[in-house]
Amino acid sequence: MYAFSHVGEIQMGFADPFKKIPCPFCNKEFSPGECPIVSGITGTVLYTPPTGKVWSKMRSRVWVRPPSSYKGELATLRCPYCSSDLPSNITEVDESTTIAIIGDVYSGKSHYITSLIYQLKKLQIPNKYFHVIAASQEIEKQYRTNYRDLFDLQQPLEQNKEAAVLGDPINHPLIYQITVGEDPDAMKRFNILIYDASGEDLAKQVSLVRDQPSILNAQAIIFLADPWAMPRFVDDLSHHLRPTVQLARAPYEFLSWIVQTFRAVRPELAQEFIFSLPTAIVIPKADLIEYHTLLGQEQEYERLWRPDYAGVYNNDGQEVDLLVRKLLNSLDEGALLNTSQGFRDLRFFAISATGSAPDDQNKYSRGVKPLRCLDPLLWILKALDKMD
């Protein structure tokens, strides 16, 4: 992004004054030259952009100080609006892709995200270079906390708290850089931003718009259609596997409200009759299928659990889609199937973030074994032309 020159001790760079980057925390857009630069070592502000004359401000957008010019500081840009320190690679990647993980209170969003990243890091794609790294050590630390609780301690994660309870208006995403390609001279390098929020914040339009606005700027949606909110699924489960809470919102209603909220804040979506964002409708907790008194007897559903990490690359993504549609039809979830017809680019998936339910001691005594968590993400990245 920069064309470098030297002035004294400081390396300067020419930048495109019209190119703006969005903050992954508040989603405001700005030129890199508008950003303060801070030390990643001490937190000291190393550079403050001019705020006076218009000419000085315009010059700062073209003739900029790259953070890398401050040697030994691990310097980063700071958002001029929300004052969050930005990922160090924010100006180096081709672009950032925001993916909203949407689900109700007990749908298991945090479990899914933790297992998704775990499988993403282990992914190998035949005949392709594929590399994943956290955009910062702080982001990796955030992920490792959940990883330790889920995979090492083998215990369920705590539910997300509402933004009003936390008192934090900024929803911090997990940001990972993906580099992929066959030709070393033509690699794609981009960030994915994965937002997690409480089901209560997502369910209430006012809370979603006020407290989680970045989610509404997503380029794609992964929607967890919780089978615990499907009466037929719950009724035919053994008693010890049934939820201990009563879920009031049906998945199709929740999804409809989410779409309506997206359209309320994004005019380009409001003008469309068919919702255009790529959307993966995912059935979580699908490990329960084998214990279901109705569905567990049908060996056909065993095909959902092929052991590969990326079924979408083995051309069985469409097969899974058809199987999940059949599953929902068997569960009298025609309303969710009908709702899906209002989407331009949609596919159904079934996943299990843990591979089994917790035991009586609230532990995953059989170990945490994620199943097919990557499939929705890889399908979305292909739909967005991020991966060939």
N, C-alpha and C positions, 0 to 999 in steps of 0.2 A: 504494500500500500504506500510505502514511502520511497522517495528518491533521495538518497543521503548526500549531505555535505557536512563540512566541519566549520564551526565558528569558535575559535579558542579551544577550550576543553570540551565543549558541548557539541555532540553530533546532531545536526538538524536534518529535517526531511521535508520535501515537498509532498503535499497531500491533495487529493481531489477535494475542493471546498464544497462540492455539491453532494459528495457521498456521506451519508449519515449512517450511524449504527444505533440500534435500539438497546436500551438498558434491559438486561434480563430480569431486573428486579422491579422497576417501575414502568417499563416499556416506553418511556419517553425517548425520542430520537434526538441525536445531536452529532455534531462534527467532533472528531477526536481532539481538534485544536481548542475546543471549548472546555476540555476536561482538566481539572487539576491532576497533577502527578504526585503520587505518594510513595513513600518507601515501604516495601513489604517487610523490612527488617524492624524499623522503629515506628512506622506509622506517621512519620514527619512528612508534611507537605513540601515537596521538592520544587514544585512549580505551580504558580497560580496564573491562569490566563487573564489577559487584560479585560477590564470591565468598563473602561472609559469611552474613548472616542470610537466611532464606528469604523474608521480606517484601521485602527489598531486591532479591533476585534476581527475584522475581515482578514487582516494580515496573519493573525494567529491561526486561522483556519487553513491557510495555504502553507505557511512556513512554520512547521511544528517541531516540537521536541518529542521524539519517540521515547517511551519509557526505558527502552534498552540503552539509551544514551547515558543513563545514570548507572555507572558500573558499580557492581557490588551491592546494589540496593534492592534487587528483586522488585523494581518499581512497577506500579500498575496505574492505570487510569482510574479516576474517581468520577462517578456519575455527577454531572453538575446540577441534577434535580433532586435525587434522593440521597446523594452522598454515599452510596454504596460503592465499595471497591470492586472494579470490574475484573473478570477473568483475564489473565495475562495474555491469552491468545485472541482476544476479542477483535483485534484489527488484522489478524493473520488468517483466519479461516475464511472460506468463500462466503459463508453465510451461516445463520443460526436457524434451526428448525424447532419450533415449540410444539410439544405434544402434551395435550391435556389428558390426564388420567382421571376419569370421571366415575364416581360410584357412590352409593349410599353409605350410611354409617358403618355397617358391618360387612361391606363387600370385600374387604381385604386389600385396599389400595396400597397401603404401605408394605404389606407382605409381597404383593405382586411386584412393586417397583424394586424392592430389595432383591428378589429372585431374578427379575428381569436383568438388572445390571450384572448380577452374578453370572448369568448365562451369557450375557453379551460379552463379558470379558473373556470367556472361554471359547467364544465362537471362532471356528475356522471355516472358511469358505473355499471349496476346491478351486484351484487355479486363480485365486485372487489374493492380493495383499489386503489384510484387514487388521486394523490396529485401533484399540480404544484406550483412552486415557482421560482421567478426570481433568477438568479445566484448571483446577487448583488443588493444593493439598488440603485446604479447608473443606472443599466439596468432598474430597475422598474421605476425610475424617468424619463428615456427616454420614456418608454411606457406611463406613466401617462400624459406626456405633450400632446401626440397625443390623448389619451383618453379624456382629458379635452376638447380639441378643438372639437372633433367629437361627443362625447356623452353628455357632459355637455353644451357646447356652441352651439352644433348642427350646426356646420359649416364645409364645406369641408376643407380637409387638403391641405397645400401647396404642389406643385410638388417638387419632389427631384431635387436638383441641381447636375449638372455634377461634377465629382471629380476634373476636371481641374478648374472649377469655385470656388469650395470650397478650392482648394489648399491642400487637405488632402489625402495623398496616402493610408491611412488606412480606410477600410470600417468596421465600428463597428457593429457587429450583435446584435440582441436581443437574449439573452441566458437564457433558462428556464430549470430548473431541473424537470424531471418527475419521480415520483415513482409510480409503478403500480404492482399489483399482487394479488393473492388470499391467498397465504401462507405467513405469516409474516416473516418466516425464508428463503423465497426464492423470495424476492422482486427484481424487475428490477429497477435500478436507472441509469438514463442517462440524458445527456444534449441534448437539441435540439438547434441548432444555426440557426437563421432565418436571412438571409441577404436581405436587400432592397437596391436597387440602382436606379439611374435615368434610364429612358428608353433609353436616348441617349447613356449613357455609355454601356448599354446592347446591343444596336443595332450595335455599332461599334466594330469590332473585336479588333482593336488596343487598344481602350479605355478599353474594357473588360479585356483583358490580362494584360495591364499595370496598370490600376487603380483599378480593382476589381478581383484580382487573386483568392481570397478565394472562391468566388462564383463558380469558375470552379473546385473546389475540392469537390463539393457537392455529397452526396450519393443519392439524389433524387431531382426532379424538380417539382415545381408547376408552370405551364405555363398559364397565363391569356390571353385567346384568345378574345380580345376586340371586342364585337359585333359592336361597332362604326366603326370598320375597315372592316365591312362586308356590301358591298353596298346594297344588298337586304334587310338586316335588317333595315338600315337607311332609305331607300326609302319608306318603308311601315310604318314608324313611323309618328305620328302626328308631325307637324312642330315645336311645342314648345318643343318637347322632343328630337329633333335632335341635334347632336353636332354642336357647332359653329366653329369648326376647321376641316380642311381637313386632314385625316390620309392617308399617302402615302403607308405605309407598310401593306401588307396583313398578317394575322396571320400565314398562312402556310409558307410564306417566312421568317418571323421573326424566327419562330421555327426552320426552316431548317438551318439558319445562326447560331443560338445558338448551335445546335447539331454539326455543322461543327467546331465551335470554341472549344467546349469541346473535340472533337476528335483531334484537332490540338495540344492541350497541354497535353493530357493524352494518352500515347501510348497504354494502355490496351483497351481503347475505340476505338482507330484508327484501331486496328486489327480486330474489330468485324464488320460484315456486318449489324447485327441488334443491334440497340442502347439498352444497357442493363440497364441503370439507370431507376428505377421506375419513371414514369412521369404521372402526373395528368394534363390533359388539361381541364381548367376550363373556363366556360363562365361566366364572371362577368356581373354586371348590369342586371341580369336576371329578376329583378322585372319589367323591361320594357316589358316583354313578354305579360302581361295582357293588355297592351295598344297598342300592335302591331296590325295593321289592319288585318293582315293575321293570325298570330299565336294566338292572344288573343281569337279568336272564337273557338279554339280547347280546350275543357275542359280537354283533356288528359294531357296537360302540367301542370294543377293545381296539379297533383300528385308530381311535383317537390318540392312543398312547404309544406311537412309534418312538423309539428311544433317541432319535436324532434331535439336535437342538433347533434345526431350521427346516422344518417340513416344507415350508414355502419354497425352498430351493430344490426340493425333491418332487415338485409338481403335484403334491397332494393337498395343497391349500384349498383347492376347489372341492376336493372330496370331503375335507373337514367341514367346510361351509355347508355342504348338503347334509352331512350327518347331524350337525347342530340344528339345522332347520327342522330335520325330522324329529330330533329330540324335543325341541320346543313345541312342535305340533302335538307330540305325545303327551306333553305336560299341559295342554290346553292354553298355551301362551300365544294364541293366534293374534292377540292385540299387539304383541311385540313384533311379530312377523309382519303385520299390516303396517305398523309404524315404520318399519325399515324400508318400505317401498317409497318413502319420501326422501331417500338419500340417493345421490348420484353415484357415489363410489363407496360401497359398503360390503363388508364380508363378516361372516360369523366365525368365531373361534371358541375352543374350549381349552382351559388351562387349569393347572393346579400350582399355586405358589409354593406349597409345602409338601405335596404328595400324600398327605394324610391329615386327619384331624388330630388335635391335641388329646391326650389321654386324661384320665381322672385327676391327675396331678398337674394338669395344665402344661404338659410338656409334650414335645414331639418325640416320643420314646423310640419311634422307628427311624428317626433321623429326618432331616429336611431334604426332600428330593423333588426339586421343581420339575414340572412337566409342561413343555411346550410354551413357556412364557415368552419366548422370543418371536413366535410366529406372527402375532399382531404387529409388532414393531417392524419386522422385516418387510411385511406386506405394505405397511404405510410408507416406509422409506422407498420402496420400489414405486409405489403410486405417486410419490412426490419427485420421482426421477433422481433420487439421491444415490441409488444403486442400480447397476445394470442387471 
